[in-house]
Amino acid sequence: MKLDYPAFHSKDPDIERLHYSESWALVNFLTTTKVGQKFFDMVLTDLREGKKVDTLLNAKSMESLKDAWYADIKARMTSG
């Protein structure tokens, strides 16, 4: 998933829909789960303290976020 201009302005409407769906799912995770809210709060706090985005969203933090997001998706799929 990419969050750049070409990802959301593709000539393939199915790809655009996929990217919008993924974006919605990530925002939903960040705003409705304890893990997601903790990560989002950490990023906002660090930004307010003047830290740079590329320092905050490094490979380790993104991998951790991805793992938590996938675990949440899997739990939602198996709980229904």
Secondary structure, 3 states (H helix, E strand, C coil): CCCCHHHHCCCCHHHHHHHHHHHHHHHHHHHHCHHHHHHHHHHHHHHHCCCCHHHHCCHHHHHHHHHHHHHHHHHHHHHC
